[in-house]
Amino acid sequence: WAFSKRQVPCHKLYAALAVSASRRAGALKPQEIANTAWAYAHASHSAPVLFAHLADAAVPLLGQFEPQGLAVTAWAFAKANQSAPLLFDAIADEAAGRLAEFDAQALANLAWAFATAGHAAPGLFRAIATEAA
């Protein structure tokens, strides 16, 4: 996360960490999943295996994610162009029932992520429109 935030180009480090994080993805907490996905997307470092493991780890934990974590995770997968339809479906279901907890930035990021990923979620978009009105 820190290297990505500071925009330090460390491709070998990112590659090594992706292998390690992939092995440990099932033990990550929700915030760690969101931060890891964000870091790789922000750094534009391709790590499809890591993203697949993060998606698998995230789905059963989505109820424990903070609203920002849901939005950041969706944003990261969309930004990294990582197809994860089960994750996007699960985020849509989880977020739709909790939109009152989202601030305006998280709502915008969530909508952007689904639109950018091309993932249809009409129920989520209707709920976002209602919440934003």
DSSP file with accessible surface (Angstrom, degrees, kcal/mol):
  #  RESIDUE AA STRUCTURE BP1 BP2  ACC     N-H-->O    O-->H-N    N-H-->O    O-->H-N    TCO  KAPPA ALPHA  PHI   PSI    X-CA   Y-CA   Z-CA
    1    1 A W     >        0   0  147      0, 0.0     4,-2.7     0, 0.0     5,-0.2   0.000 360.0 360.0 360.0 -48.2    0.0    0.0    0.0
    2    2 A A  H  >  +     0   0   57      1,-0.2     4,-2.2     2,-0.2     6,-0.1   0.901 360.0  49.6 -62.9 -42.1    2.7    2.5    1.0
    3    3 A F  H  4>S+     0   0   99      1,-0.2     5,-2.8     2,-0.2     4,-0.3   0.906 113.7  46.9 -64.7 -38.8    4.8    2.0   -2.1
    4    4 A S  H >45S+     0   0    1      3,-0.2     3,-1.2     2,-0.2    -2,-0.2   0.929 110.2  51.8 -67.8 -44.3    1.7    2.4   -4.3
    5    5 A K  H 3<5S+     0   0  119     -4,-2.7    -1,-0.2     1,-0.3    -2,-0.2   0.891 114.4  43.3 -60.1 -38.6    0.6    5.5   -2.4
    6    6 A R  T 3<5S-     0   0  206     -4,-2.2    -1,-0.3    -5,-0.2    -2,-0.2   0.432 111.3-125.0 -85.6  -1.3    4.1    7.1   -2.9
    7    7 A Q  T < 5 +     0   0  149     -3,-1.2    -3,-0.2    -4,-0.3    -2,-0.1   0.886  48.2 166.8  57.3  44.4    4.1    5.9   -6.5
    8    8 A V      < -     0   0   57     -5,-2.8     2,-0.9    -6,-0.1    -1,-0.2  -0.797  36.3-131.4 -89.0 120.4    7.4    4.0   -6.0
    9    9 A P        +     0   0  104      0, 0.0     3,-0.1     0, 0.0     2,-0.1  -0.629  45.1 151.8 -77.1 108.3    8.0    1.7   -9.0
   10   10 A C     >  +     0   0   29     -2,-0.9     4,-2.9     1,-0.1     5,-0.2  -0.528   5.1 162.4-134.5  65.4    8.9   -1.6   -7.5
   11   11 A H  H  > S+     0   0  123      1,-0.2     4,-2.3     2,-0.2     5,-0.2   0.878  77.2  49.2 -60.8 -39.8    7.8   -4.2  -10.0
   12   12 A K  H  > S+     0   0  192      2,-0.2     4,-2.3     1,-0.2    -1,-0.2   0.912 113.0  48.1 -65.6 -40.3    9.9   -7.1   -8.6
   13   13 A L  H  > S+     0   0   64      2,-0.2     4,-3.0     1,-0.2     5,-0.3   0.942 111.3  49.8 -64.5 -46.1    8.6   -6.3   -5.1
   14   14 A Y  H  X S+     0   0   12     -4,-2.9     4,-2.2     1,-0.2    -2,-0.2   0.904 110.9  50.4 -59.2 -40.9    5.0   -6.2   -6.3
   15   15 A A  H  X S+     0   0   48     -4,-2.3     4,-1.6    -5,-0.2    -1,-0.2   0.935 113.1  45.0 -64.0 -44.7    5.5   -9.5   -8.1
   16   16 A A  H  X S+     0   0   62     -4,-2.3     4,-2.1     1,-0.2    -2,-0.2   0.917 114.0  48.9 -66.4 -42.1    6.9  -11.2   -5.0
   17   17 A L  H  X S+     0   0   84     -4,-3.0     4,-3.4     1,-0.2     5,-0.3   0.853 106.0  58.1 -66.9 -33.0    4.3   -9.7   -2.7
   18   18 A A  H  X S+     0   0   12     -4,-2.2     4,-2.2    -5,-0.3    -1,-0.2   0.914 107.0  47.6 -62.7 -41.1    1.5  -10.9   -5.1
   19   19 A V  H  X S+     0   0   74     -4,-1.6     4,-1.7     2,-0.2    -2,-0.2   0.951 116.1  44.1 -63.5 -47.6    2.7  -14.5   -4.7
   20   20 A S  H  X S+     0   0   33     -4,-2.1     4,-1.2     1,-0.2    -2,-0.2   0.931 114.8  47.5 -63.8 -46.8    2.9  -14.2   -0.9
   21   21 A A  H  X S+     0   0   20     -4,-3.4     4,-0.8     1,-0.2    -1,-0.2   0.857 107.0  58.0 -65.6 -34.5   -0.5  -12.4   -0.6
   22   22 A S  H >< S+     0   0   14     -4,-2.2     3,-0.7    -5,-0.3     4,-0.3   0.912 106.4  49.1 -60.9 -40.8   -2.1  -14.9   -2.9
   23   23 A R  H 3< S+     0   0  199     -4,-1.7    -1,-0.2     1,-0.2     3,-0.2   0.796 119.6  37.5 -66.7 -30.6   -1.1  -17.7   -0.6
   24   24 A R  H >< S+     0   0  150     -4,-1.2     3,-2.2     1,-0.1     4,-0.5   0.336  81.4 109.2-103.7   4.2   -2.4  -15.8    2.4
   25   25 A A  G X< S+     0   0    2     -4,-0.8     3,-1.5    -3,-0.7    -1,-0.1   0.850  73.6  59.7 -54.9 -37.5   -5.5  -14.3    0.9
   26   26 A G  G 3  S+     0   0   76     -4,-0.3    -1,-0.3     1,-0.3    -2,-0.1   0.689 105.5  49.6 -66.1 -16.6   -7.9  -16.5    2.9
   27   27 A A  G <  S+     0   0   85     -3,-2.2    -1,-0.3     2,-0.1    -2,-0.2   0.447  86.8 112.9-100.2  -1.8   -6.5  -15.2    6.1
   28   28 A L    <   -     0   0   32     -3,-1.5    -3,-0.0    -4,-0.5    -7,-0.0  -0.423  63.7-128.6 -75.0 147.5   -6.8  -11.5    5.2
   29   29 A K     >  -     0   0  140     -2,-0.1     4,-2.3     1,-0.1     3,-0.3  -0.486  33.4 -99.2 -84.7 162.3   -9.3   -9.2    7.0
   30   30 A P  H  > S+     0   0   19      0, 0.0     4,-2.5     0, 0.0     5,-0.2   0.895 123.8  49.0 -51.9 -46.3  -11.7   -7.0    5.0
   31   31 A Q  H  > S+     0   0  102      1,-0.2     4,-2.7     2,-0.2     5,-0.2   0.886 110.7  51.8 -63.5 -35.4   -9.6   -3.9    5.3
   32   32 A E  H  > S+     0   0   78     -3,-0.3     4,-2.4     2,-0.2    -1,-0.2   0.885 109.0  50.3 -68.5 -37.1   -6.5   -5.8    4.2
   33   33 A I  H  X S+     0   0    0     -4,-2.3     4,-2.6     2,-0.2     5,-0.2   0.954 113.5  45.1 -63.8 -49.0   -8.3   -7.2    1.2
   34   34 A A  H  X S+     0   0    1     -4,-2.5     4,-2.7     1,-0.2    -2,-0.2   0.923 114.8  48.1 -61.7 -44.8   -9.4   -3.7    0.1
   35   35 A N  H  X S+     0   0   51     -4,-2.7     4,-2.5    -5,-0.2    -1,-0.2   0.895 112.4  48.4 -63.9 -41.4   -6.0   -2.2    0.8
   36   36 A T  H  X S+     0   0   32     -4,-2.4     4,-2.2     2,-0.2     5,-0.2   0.945 113.4  46.1 -65.8 -46.8   -4.2   -4.9   -1.2
   37   37 A A  H  X S+     0   0    0     -4,-2.6     4,-2.4    -5,-0.2     5,-0.2   0.932 113.9  50.0 -61.2 -43.7   -6.5   -4.6   -4.2
   38   38 A W  H  X S+     0   0   49     -4,-2.7     4,-3.3    -5,-0.2     5,-0.3   0.920 108.8  52.1 -59.9 -45.8   -6.3   -0.8   -4.1
   39   39 A A  H  X S+     0   0    3     -4,-2.5     4,-2.1     1,-0.2    -1,-0.2   0.923 112.4  43.8 -60.2 -46.0   -2.5   -0.9   -4.0
   40   40 A Y  H  <>S+     0   0    9     -4,-2.2     5,-2.2     2,-0.2     4,-0.4   0.902 117.1  46.0 -69.4 -38.6   -2.1   -3.2   -7.0
   41   41 A A  H ><5S+     0   0    1     -4,-2.4     3,-1.1    -5,-0.2    -2,-0.2   0.939 113.2  49.4 -67.7 -43.9   -4.8   -1.3   -9.0
   42   42 A H  H 3<5S+     0   0   59     -4,-3.3    -2,-0.2     1,-0.3    -1,-0.2   0.869 113.1  46.8 -63.1 -36.6   -3.3    2.1   -8.1
   43   43 A A  T 3<5S-     0   0   30     -4,-2.1    -1,-0.3    -5,-0.3    -2,-0.2   0.512 106.1-130.0 -81.9  -4.8    0.2    0.9   -9.1
   44   44 A S  T < 5 +     0   0   92     -3,-1.1     2,-0.6    -4,-0.4    -3,-0.2   0.863  52.9 156.0  54.5  38.2   -1.2   -0.5  -12.3
   45   45 A H      < -     0   0   29     -5,-2.2     2,-0.3    -6,-0.2    -1,-0.2  -0.857  42.9-129.8 -97.5 119.4    0.6   -3.8  -11.5
   46   46 A S        +     0   0   93     -2,-0.6    -5,-0.0    -3,-0.1    34,-0.0  -0.515  43.3 152.1 -71.0 124.0   -1.0   -6.8  -13.2
   47   47 A A     >  +     0   0    9     -2,-0.3     4,-2.6    33,-0.1     5,-0.2  -0.420   4.7 164.0-149.9  65.1   -1.6   -9.6  -10.7
   48   48 A P  H  > S+     0   0   68      0, 0.0     4,-2.2     0, 0.0     5,-0.2   0.857  77.9  52.3 -60.4 -34.7   -4.6  -11.6  -12.0
   49   49 A V  H  > S+     0   0   94      2,-0.2     4,-2.3     1,-0.2     5,-0.2   0.936 110.7  48.2 -66.7 -43.4   -3.9  -14.6   -9.7
   50   50 A L  H  > S+     0   0    2      1,-0.2     4,-2.9     2,-0.2     5,-0.2   0.945 111.2  50.2 -60.5 -46.8   -3.8  -12.3   -6.7
   51   51 A F  H  X S+     0   0    1     -4,-2.6     4,-2.6     1,-0.2    -1,-0.2   0.891 108.8  52.7 -61.7 -37.0   -7.0  -10.6   -7.7
   52   52 A A  H  X S+     0   0   53     -4,-2.2     4,-2.2    -5,-0.2    -1,-0.2   0.928 111.9  45.3 -63.4 -42.6   -8.7  -14.0   -8.1
   53   53 A H  H  X S+     0   0   79     -4,-2.3     4,-2.3     1,-0.2    -2,-0.2   0.889 112.1  51.6 -67.8 -39.6   -7.6  -15.0   -4.6
   54   54 A L  H  X S+     0   0    0     -4,-2.9     4,-2.4     2,-0.2    -2,-0.2   0.905 109.3  50.6 -63.2 -41.4   -8.7  -11.7   -3.2
   55   55 A A  H  X S+     0   0    8     -4,-2.6     4,-2.0    -5,-0.2    -2,-0.2   0.942 111.1  48.0 -61.0 -46.4  -12.1  -12.0   -4.8
   56   56 A D  H  < S+     0   0  117     -4,-2.2    -1,-0.2     1,-0.2    -2,-0.2   0.887 115.1  45.7 -61.2 -39.0  -12.5  -15.5   -3.4
   57   57 A A  H  < S+     0   0   12     -4,-2.3     4,-0.4     1,-0.2    -1,-0.2   0.843 112.4  51.6 -72.6 -34.1  -11.5  -14.3    0.1
   58   58 A A  H >X S+     0   0    0     -4,-2.4     3,-1.7    -5,-0.2     4,-0.8   0.894  92.9  70.5 -72.4 -41.8  -13.7  -11.2    0.0
   59   59 A V  G >< S+     0   0   56     -4,-2.0     3,-1.1     1,-0.3     4,-0.3   0.886 101.1  43.0 -51.4 -50.7  -17.1  -12.7   -1.0
   60   60 A P  G 34 S+     0   0  102      0, 0.0    -1,-0.3     0, 0.0     3,-0.2   0.697 117.9  48.6 -71.7 -11.0  -17.8  -14.5    2.3
   61   61 A L  G X> S+     0   0   37     -3,-1.7     3,-2.8    -4,-0.4     4,-0.5   0.415  74.6 106.5-103.5  -0.3  -16.6  -11.4    4.3
   62   62 A L  G X< S+     0   0    5     -3,-1.1     3,-1.3    -4,-0.8    -1,-0.1   0.809  73.2  62.5 -57.1 -30.9  -18.5   -8.7    2.6
   63   63 A G  G 34 S+     0   0   50      1,-0.3    -1,-0.3    -4,-0.3    -2,-0.1   0.714 103.8  50.8 -65.3 -18.1  -20.9   -8.2    5.5
   64   64 A Q  G <4 S+     0   0  129     -3,-2.8    -1,-0.3     2,-0.1    -2,-0.2   0.504  88.6 105.2 -95.4  -7.9  -17.9   -7.2    7.6
   65   65 A F  S << S-     0   0    3     -3,-1.3    -3,-0.0    -4,-0.5   -34,-0.0  -0.488  72.5-123.7 -73.4 141.5  -16.6   -4.6    5.1
   66   66 A E     >  -     0   0  124     -2,-0.2     4,-2.1     1,-0.1     3,-0.3  -0.476  33.8-105.1 -70.7 157.3  -17.0   -0.9    5.9
   67   67 A P  H  > S+     0   0   13      0, 0.0     4,-2.3     0, 0.0     5,-0.2   0.907 123.7  52.1 -53.4 -43.0  -18.9    0.9    3.1
   68   68 A Q  H  > S+     0   0  135      1,-0.2     4,-3.2     2,-0.2     5,-0.2   0.889 106.8  54.0 -62.2 -36.8  -15.6    2.5    1.9
   69   69 A G  H  > S+     0   0    4     -3,-0.3     4,-2.4     2,-0.2    -1,-0.2   0.890 107.7  49.7 -64.4 -38.8  -14.0   -1.0    1.8
   70   70 A L  H  X S+     0   0    0     -4,-2.1     4,-2.3     2,-0.2    -2,-0.2   0.944 114.9  44.2 -62.7 -46.8  -16.8   -2.2   -0.5
   71   71 A A  H  X S+     0   0    0     -4,-2.3     4,-2.9     1,-0.2    -2,-0.2   0.916 114.4  48.7 -65.6 -43.1  -16.4    0.8   -2.8
   72   72 A V  H  X S+     0   0   21     -4,-3.2     4,-2.9     2,-0.2    -1,-0.2   0.904 110.7  50.8 -65.0 -40.6  -12.6    0.6   -2.8
   73   73 A T  H  X S+     0   0    0     -4,-2.4     4,-2.2    -5,-0.2     5,-0.2   0.951 113.3  44.4 -64.0 -46.3  -12.6   -3.1   -3.6
   74   74 A A  H  X S+     0   0    0     -4,-2.3     4,-2.4     1,-0.2    -2,-0.2   0.934 114.1  51.2 -62.0 -43.5  -15.0   -2.7   -6.5
   75   75 A W  H  X S+     0   0   46     -4,-2.9     4,-3.2     1,-0.2     5,-0.2   0.921 109.5  50.2 -58.0 -45.8  -13.0    0.3   -7.7
   76   76 A A  H  X S+     0   0    0     -4,-2.9     4,-2.5     1,-0.2    -1,-0.2   0.917 110.7  47.7 -63.3 -43.9   -9.8   -1.6   -7.5
   77   77 A F  H  <>S+     0   0    2     -4,-2.2     5,-2.9     2,-0.2    -1,-0.2   0.910 115.8  45.4 -65.2 -39.4  -11.1   -4.6   -9.5
   78   78 A A  H ><5S+     0   0    7     -4,-2.4     3,-1.3    -5,-0.2    -2,-0.2   0.935 113.6  48.7 -67.9 -45.8  -12.6   -2.2  -12.1
   79   79 A K  H 3<5S+     0   0   87     -4,-3.2    -2,-0.2     1,-0.3    -1,-0.2   0.881 113.4  47.3 -61.2 -38.3   -9.4   -0.1  -12.3
   80   80 A A  T 3<5S-     0   0   25     -4,-2.5    -1,-0.3    -5,-0.2    -2,-0.2   0.443 110.5-124.9 -83.3   0.8   -7.3   -3.2  -12.7
   81   81 A N  T < 5 +     0   0  142     -3,-1.3     2,-0.6     1,-0.2    -3,-0.2   0.893  54.0 159.2  56.4  42.9   -9.6   -4.6  -15.4
   82   82 A Q      < -     0   0   36     -5,-2.9     2,-0.4    -6,-0.2    -1,-0.2  -0.875  37.8-137.5-102.2 118.2  -10.1   -7.8  -13.4
   83   83 A S        +     0   0  115     -2,-0.6    -5,-0.0    -3,-0.1    34,-0.0  -0.614  38.6 153.0 -75.3 123.5  -13.2   -9.7  -14.2
   84   84 A A     >  +     0   0   12     -2,-0.4     4,-2.7     1,-0.1     5,-0.2  -0.472   7.6 168.7-149.1  68.9  -14.8  -11.0  -11.0
   85   85 A P  H  > S+     0   0   67      0, 0.0     4,-2.8     0, 0.0     5,-0.2   0.870  78.7  51.7 -59.1 -37.4  -18.6  -11.4  -11.7
   86   86 A L  H  > S+     0   0  134      2,-0.2     4,-2.3     1,-0.2     5,-0.2   0.910 112.0  47.5 -66.0 -39.3  -19.3  -13.3   -8.4
   87   87 A L  H  > S+     0   0    2     -3,-0.2     4,-3.0     2,-0.2     5,-0.2   0.948 112.9  47.7 -64.6 -47.5  -17.5  -10.6   -6.4
   88   88 A F  H  X S+     0   0    3     -4,-2.7     4,-2.6     1,-0.2    -2,-0.2   0.910 112.0  50.1 -63.0 -40.2  -19.4   -7.8   -8.2
   89   89 A D  H  X S+     0   0   75     -4,-2.8     4,-2.3    -5,-0.2    -1,-0.2   0.930 113.3  46.3 -60.7 -44.7  -22.7   -9.6   -7.7
   90   90 A A  H  X S+     0   0   22     -4,-2.3     4,-2.6     2,-0.2    -2,-0.2   0.893 112.3  49.5 -67.4 -39.8  -22.0  -10.0   -4.0
   91   91 A I  H  X S+     0   0    0     -4,-3.0     4,-3.3     2,-0.2     5,-0.3   0.928 110.2  51.9 -63.7 -42.7  -20.9   -6.4   -3.6
   92   92 A A  H  X S+     0   0    9     -4,-2.6     4,-2.3    -5,-0.2    -2,-0.2   0.934 112.2  45.7 -59.1 -45.3  -24.0   -5.2   -5.3
   93   93 A D  H  X S+     0   0  129     -4,-2.3     4,-0.9     2,-0.2    -1,-0.2   0.922 117.4  43.2 -63.6 -45.8  -26.2   -7.3   -3.0
   94   94 A E  H  < S+     0   0   56     -4,-2.6     3,-0.4     1,-0.2     4,-0.3   0.932 116.7  45.5 -67.1 -46.9  -24.3   -6.2    0.1
   95   95 A A  H >X S+     0   0    0     -4,-3.3     3,-1.9     1,-0.2     4,-0.5   0.881 102.2  64.7 -68.0 -37.6  -24.1   -2.6   -0.8
   96   96 A A  H >< S+     0   0   40     -4,-2.3     3,-0.5    -5,-0.3    -1,-0.2   0.854 105.2  45.5 -57.4 -34.8  -27.7   -2.2   -1.9
   97   97 A G  T 3< S+     0   0   71     -4,-0.9    -1,-0.3    -3,-0.4    -2,-0.2   0.517 119.2  41.4 -85.4  -3.8  -29.0   -2.9    1.6
   98   98 A R  T X4  +     0   0   34     -3,-1.9     3,-2.4    -4,-0.3     4,-0.4   0.185  69.9 120.7-127.7  16.7  -26.5   -0.6    3.2
   99   99 A L  G X<  +     0   0    6     -4,-0.5     3,-1.6    -3,-0.5    -2,-0.1   0.784  67.6  68.3 -59.9 -26.4  -26.4    2.5    1.0
  100  100 A A  G 3  S+     0   0   80      1,-0.3    -1,-0.3    -3,-0.1    -2,-0.1   0.761  96.9  56.3 -63.7 -20.4  -27.5    4.8    3.8
  101  101 A E  G <  S+     0   0  110     -3,-2.4     2,-0.3     2,-0.1    -1,-0.3   0.593  90.7  93.8 -83.2 -13.8  -24.0    4.1    5.4
  102  102 A F    <   -     0   0   14     -3,-1.6     2,-0.1    -4,-0.4   -36,-0.0  -0.615  68.1-139.9 -84.8 139.4  -22.2    5.3    2.3
  103  103 A D     >  -     0   0  103     -2,-0.3     4,-2.3     1,-0.1     5,-0.2  -0.393  37.1 -95.0 -85.1 173.9  -20.9    8.8    1.9
  104  104 A A  H  > S+     0   0   79      1,-0.2     4,-2.5     2,-0.2     5,-0.2   0.883 124.2  51.9 -59.7 -40.3  -21.1   10.6   -1.4
  105  105 A Q  H  > S+     0   0  121      2,-0.2     4,-2.8     1,-0.2    -1,-0.2   0.923 109.8  48.4 -64.0 -43.4  -17.6    9.7   -2.4
  106  106 A A  H  > S+     0   0    5      2,-0.2     4,-2.5     1,-0.2    -1,-0.2   0.902 111.5  50.5 -65.2 -39.1  -18.1    6.0   -1.7
  107  107 A L  H  X S+     0   0   21     -4,-2.3     4,-2.6     2,-0.2    -2,-0.2   0.930 112.3  47.2 -62.0 -44.4  -21.4    6.0   -3.7
  108  108 A A  H  X S+     0   0   53     -4,-2.5     4,-2.8     1,-0.2    -2,-0.2   0.919 113.0  48.3 -63.7 -43.6  -19.7    7.7   -6.6
  109  109 A N  H  X S+     0   0   43     -4,-2.8     4,-2.5     2,-0.2    -1,-0.2   0.894 111.7  50.1 -64.1 -39.7  -16.8    5.2   -6.5
  110  110 A L  H  X S+     0   0    0     -4,-2.5     4,-2.2     2,-0.2     5,-0.2   0.949 112.8  45.4 -64.4 -47.5  -19.1    2.3   -6.3
  111  111 A A  H  X S+     0   0   24     -4,-2.6     4,-2.5     1,-0.2     5,-0.2   0.923 113.6  50.5 -61.7 -44.2  -21.2    3.5   -9.3
  112  112 A W  H  X S+     0   0  108     -4,-2.8     4,-3.2     1,-0.2     5,-0.3   0.916 109.1  52.1 -58.8 -44.8  -18.0    4.2  -11.3
  113  113 A A  H  X S+     0   0    0     -4,-2.5     4,-2.6     1,-0.2     6,-0.2   0.933 111.8  44.1 -61.1 -46.8  -16.6    0.8  -10.5
  114  114 A F  H  X>S+     0   0    1     -4,-2.2     5,-2.0     2,-0.2     4,-0.8   0.911 116.4  47.3 -67.1 -39.8  -19.7   -1.1  -11.8
  115  115 A A  H ><5S+     0   0   68     -4,-2.5     3,-0.6    -5,-0.2    -2,-0.2   0.932 114.7  46.2 -65.8 -44.4  -20.0    1.1  -14.9
  116  116 A T  H 3<5S+     0   0   68     -4,-3.2    -2,-0.2     1,-0.3    -1,-0.2   0.892 112.8  49.4 -66.7 -38.9  -16.3    0.8  -15.7
  117  117 A A  H 3<5S-     0   0   44     -4,-2.6    -1,-0.3    -5,-0.3    -2,-0.2   0.642 106.3-129.9 -73.4 -14.0  -16.4   -3.0  -15.1
  118  118 A G  T <<5 +     0   0   66     -4,-0.8     2,-0.7    -3,-0.6    -3,-0.2   0.811  53.8 154.1  68.0  29.2  -19.4   -3.2  -17.4
  119  119 A H      < -     0   0   34     -5,-2.0     2,-0.2    -6,-0.2    -1,-0.2  -0.823  42.4-132.9 -98.1 114.3  -21.1   -5.2  -14.7
  120  120 A A        +     0   0   83     -2,-0.7     3,-0.1    -3,-0.1    -5,-0.0  -0.465  39.6 155.4 -68.0 126.7  -24.9   -5.0  -14.8
  121  121 A A     >  +     0   0   10     -2,-0.2     4,-2.5     1,-0.1     3,-0.3  -0.451   4.0 166.2-148.0  66.9  -26.4   -4.3  -11.4
  122  122 A P  H  > S+     0   0   78      0, 0.0     4,-2.5     0, 0.0     5,-0.2   0.865  77.5  53.8 -59.1 -36.0  -29.8   -2.6  -12.1
  123  123 A G  H  > S+     0   0   35      2,-0.2     4,-2.2     1,-0.2     5,-0.1   0.914 110.2  47.3 -64.3 -41.0  -31.0   -3.1   -8.5
  124  124 A L  H  > S+     0   0    5     -3,-0.3     4,-2.8     2,-0.2    -1,-0.2   0.934 112.0  49.4 -65.3 -44.7  -27.9   -1.4   -7.1
  125  125 A F  H  X S+     0   0   76     -4,-2.5     4,-2.5     2,-0.2    -2,-0.2   0.893 110.7  50.2 -65.5 -36.2  -28.1    1.5   -9.5
  126  126 A R  H  X S+     0   0  164     -4,-2.5     4,-2.4    -5,-0.2    -1,-0.2   0.931 112.3  48.0 -64.2 -42.9  -31.8    2.0   -8.7
  127  127 A A  H  X S+     0   0   28     -4,-2.2     4,-2.7    -5,-0.2    -2,-0.2   0.900 111.3  50.0 -65.1 -40.0  -30.9    2.0   -5.0
  128  128 A I  H  X S+     0   0   18     -4,-2.8     4,-2.8     2,-0.2     5,-0.2   0.932 110.6  50.0 -63.4 -43.6  -28.0    4.4   -5.5
  129  129 A A  H  X S+     0   0   61     -4,-2.5     4,-1.3     1,-0.2    -2,-0.2   0.917 112.6  47.1 -61.6 -41.5  -30.3    6.8   -7.5
  130  130 A T  H  < S+     0   0  109     -4,-2.4     3,-0.3     1,-0.2    -1,-0.2   0.923 114.1  47.1 -65.0 -43.7  -32.9    6.6   -4.6
  131  131 A E  H  < S+     0   0   83     -4,-2.7    -2,-0.2     1,-0.2    -1,-0.2   0.878 112.7  49.0 -66.6 -36.8  -30.2    7.2   -2.0
  132  132 A A  H  <        0   0   76     -4,-2.8    -1,-0.2    -5,-0.2    -2,-0.2   0.727 360.0 360.0 -77.1 -19.8  -28.7   10.1   -3.9
  133  133 A A     <        0   0  120     -4,-1.3    -3,-0.0    -3,-0.3    -4,-0.0  -0.110 360.0 360.0 -73.9 360.0  -32.1   11.8   -4.5
